[in-house]
Amino acid sequence: MKILTVFAIVFCCSLSVLCQSVVVQPGAPGQATKILPSATNAKIPAVTKADVEFMQGMIHHHQQAVDMVALMKGRTNNADLLRLGARISHTQAEEIKFMKRWLTARGQKTSMQMPKMKMSKHKRNQMMMMPGMLTPKQMVELADTKGKGFDKLFLTGMIQHHGGALTMVYDLFKVPGAGQDAEMFTFATDIDSGQRAEIRIMQNMLKE
């Protein structure tokens, strides 16, 4: 009887653990998603409005960089530039996936929310422009250029674009309490260091 009683207790405890909810923590770019043990009562850290807006805005910002790289096809034969572009596109596409997972795991929308008020299309476009992003006119000019002219416009445009990302990181950490989530902090600081390094590479390419 004692053996049966102990077995029943262990079985019930095991069933209880299985029935507990689990917390899924999305992994950083290149890392697997983690299931946090329910026994620890682990919870996803609280985030601020600035954290959410940073991620939503950076998704929009990163997408333009991917679009800029896509314009390389048929417009440049510069091998070094093509390699750099491929790296930028892959890195930022993976980071977009991470940011969307991060937001979804916290019950947040993956796109920026526009104010509910009447405004012109031009005004809406201005509000969607994050720091450093190329204007529609600049994007058209880039698409209409080929050869060395394209190389120069791409490099100057991407330097401008990366500089905007650095501004977004700086503005995030200026907000009291923002950027304290461990994943958010690591991600934002990685953007800062990675894009600073790429800016230096592009500046050297322009000199050459």
C-alpha positions as CSV (number, residue, x, y, z in Angstrom):
1,M,0.0,0.0,0.0
2,K,2.8,2.4,0.8
3,I,4.4,1.8,-2.6
4,L,1.1,2.5,-4.3
5,T,0.5,5.6,-2.3
6,V,4.0,7.0,-3.1
7,F,3.5,6.2,-6.8
8,A,0.1,8.0,-6.8
9,I,1.7,11.1,-5.2
10,V,4.6,11.2,-7.7
11,F,2.2,10.7,-10.6
12,C,-0.1,13.5,-9.4
13,C,2.9,15.8,-8.9
14,S,4.2,15.0,-12.4
15,L,0.8,15.6,-13.9
16,S,0.5,18.9,-12.1
17,V,3.9,20.1,-13.5
18,L,2.9,19.1,-17.0
19,C,-0.4,21.1,-16.7
20,Q,1.4,24.2,-15.6
21,S,1.8,26.9,-18.3
22,V,5.2,27.4,-19.8
23,V,7.0,30.7,-20.7
24,V,8.6,30.8,-24.1
25,Q,11.5,33.2,-24.5
26,P,12.4,34.0,-28.1
27,G,16.1,33.6,-28.9
28,A,18.3,36.4,-30.3
29,P,19.2,36.2,-34.0
30,G,20.9,32.9,-34.6
31,Q,19.9,31.4,-31.3
32,A,17.1,29.0,-30.5
33,T,13.9,29.8,-28.7
34,K,14.0,28.8,-25.0
35,I,11.2,27.3,-22.9
36,L,11.7,28.6,-19.4
37,P,11.0,26.0,-16.6
38,S,7.6,26.6,-15.0
39,A,8.9,25.4,-11.7
40,T,10.9,28.6,-11.4
41,N,7.8,30.7,-12.0
42,A,9.9,32.5,-14.6
43,K,8.2,35.5,-16.3
44,I,9.2,37.6,-19.3
45,P,10.5,40.9,-17.8
46,A,8.2,43.9,-18.0
47,V,9.0,46.3,-20.9
48,T,8.3,49.9,-21.4
49,K,6.4,51.8,-24.1
50,A,9.7,53.0,-25.4
51,D,11.0,49.4,-25.7
52,V,8.0,48.4,-27.8
53,E,8.1,51.5,-30.0
54,F,11.9,50.9,-30.6
55,M,11.3,47.4,-31.8
56,Q,8.4,48.3,-34.0
57,G,10.3,51.3,-35.5
58,M,13.5,49.3,-36.0
59,I,11.5,46.6,-38.0
60,H,10.4,49.4,-40.3
61,H,13.9,50.8,-40.4
62,H,15.6,47.5,-41.1
63,Q,13.2,46.7,-43.9
64,Q,14.3,49.7,-45.9
65,A,17.9,48.5,-45.6
66,V,16.9,45.1,-47.0
67,D,15.1,46.9,-49.8
68,M,18.2,49.0,-50.6
69,V,20.3,45.9,-50.9
70,A,17.7,44.4,-53.3
71,L,18.3,47.3,-55.7
72,M,21.9,46.1,-56.2
73,K,20.8,43.4,-58.7
74,G,21.6,44.7,-62.2
75,R,23.0,48.0,-61.0
76,T,26.5,47.2,-59.7
77,N,29.3,44.7,-60.4
78,N,31.4,45.8,-57.4
79,A,32.2,42.5,-55.7
80,D,33.2,44.1,-52.4
81,L,29.9,46.1,-52.3
82,L,27.9,43.0,-53.2
83,R,29.4,41.0,-50.4
84,L,28.8,43.8,-47.9
85,G,25.2,44.2,-49.2
86,A,24.5,40.5,-48.8
87,R,25.8,40.6,-45.2
88,I,23.7,43.6,-44.3
89,S,20.6,42.1,-45.9
90,H,21.0,38.7,-44.1
91,T,21.8,40.3,-40.7
92,Q,18.9,42.7,-40.8
93,A,16.4,40.2,-42.1
94,E,17.3,37.8,-39.2
95,E,17.0,40.7,-36.8
96,I,13.6,41.5,-38.2
97,K,12.5,38.0,-37.4
98,F,13.9,38.3,-33.9
99,M,12.1,41.6,-33.3
100,K,8.8,40.2,-34.4
101,R,9.2,37.2,-32.1
102,W,10.1,39.5,-29.2
103,L,7.0,41.6,-29.7
104,T,4.7,38.7,-30.3
105,A,5.9,37.0,-27.1
106,R,4.9,40.1,-25.2
107,G,1.5,40.5,-26.8
108,Q,2.5,43.5,-28.9
109,K,1.9,44.3,-32.5
110,T,4.8,44.1,-34.9
111,S,3.9,47.3,-36.8
112,M,3.9,50.9,-35.6
113,Q,0.5,52.3,-34.7
114,M,-0.5,55.5,-36.4
115,P,-2.4,58.2,-34.6
116,K,-6.2,58.0,-35.2
117,M,-6.6,61.4,-36.9
118,K,-7.1,62.8,-40.3
119,M,-3.9,63.7,-42.1
120,S,-2.5,64.0,-45.6
121,K,-0.6,61.1,-47.2
122,H,2.5,63.3,-47.1
123,K,2.2,63.8,-43.3
124,R,1.6,60.1,-42.7
125,N,4.8,59.3,-44.7
126,Q,6.7,61.8,-42.7
127,M,5.6,60.1,-39.4
128,M,6.7,56.7,-40.8
129,M,10.2,58.0,-41.4
130,M,12.5,56.8,-38.7
131,P,15.9,58.6,-38.2
132,G,18.3,58.1,-41.1
133,M,15.8,56.5,-43.4
134,L,16.1,57.5,-47.1
135,T,13.2,59.6,-48.4
136,P,11.1,58.2,-51.3
137,K,13.0,60.6,-53.6
138,Q,16.3,59.2,-52.5
139,M,15.1,55.6,-53.1
140,V,13.9,56.5,-56.6
141,E,17.2,58.1,-57.4
142,L,19.1,55.0,-56.1
143,A,16.9,52.8,-58.3
144,D,17.5,54.9,-61.3
145,T,21.3,54.8,-61.0
146,K,23.8,52.2,-62.2
147,G,27.6,51.5,-62.0
148,K,29.9,53.7,-59.9
149,G,27.1,56.3,-59.4
150,F,25.0,53.6,-57.8
151,D,27.9,52.4,-55.6
152,K,28.4,56.0,-54.3
153,L,24.7,56.6,-53.7
154,F,24.3,53.2,-52.0
155,L,27.3,53.8,-49.6
156,T,26.3,57.3,-48.7
157,G,22.7,56.3,-48.3
158,M,23.5,53.2,-46.1
159,I,25.9,55.3,-43.9
160,Q,23.0,57.7,-43.4
161,H,20.7,54.8,-42.7
162,H,23.0,53.2,-40.2
163,G,23.6,56.5,-38.5
164,G,19.8,56.7,-38.0
165,A,19.9,53.3,-36.2
166,L,22.6,54.6,-33.9
167,T,20.3,57.6,-33.1
168,M,17.4,55.3,-32.3
169,V,19.5,53.2,-29.9
170,Y,20.8,56.4,-28.2
171,D,17.2,57.7,-27.9
172,L,16.0,54.4,-26.4
173,F,18.6,54.5,-23.6
174,K,17.8,58.1,-22.8
175,V,14.3,57.1,-21.7
176,P,14.2,56.2,-17.9
177,G,13.6,52.5,-17.4
178,A,13.9,51.6,-21.1
179,G,16.3,49.0,-22.5
180,Q,16.5,47.1,-19.2
181,D,15.0,43.9,-20.6
182,A,18.1,41.6,-21.0
183,E,17.3,40.6,-24.6
184,M,16.5,44.2,-25.5
185,F,19.7,45.5,-24.0
186,T,21.9,42.9,-25.8
187,F,20.1,43.4,-29.1
188,A,20.3,47.3,-29.0
189,T,23.9,47.3,-28.0
190,D,24.7,44.7,-30.7
191,I,23.0,47.0,-33.3
192,D,25.1,49.9,-32.1
193,S,28.5,48.1,-32.3
194,G,27.7,46.2,-35.5
195,Q,26.5,49.2,-37.4
196,R,29.3,51.4,-36.2
197,A,31.7,48.8,-37.6
198,E,29.9,48.7,-41.0
199,I,29.9,52.5,-41.2
200,R,33.7,52.5,-40.9
201,I,33.9,49.9,-43.7
202,M,31.6,51.9,-46.0
203,Q,33.5,55.1,-45.3
204,N,36.8,53.4,-46.3
205,M,35.1,52.0,-49.5
206,L,34.0,55.6,-50.4
207,K,37.6,56.8,-50.0
208,E,38.8,54.0,-52.4
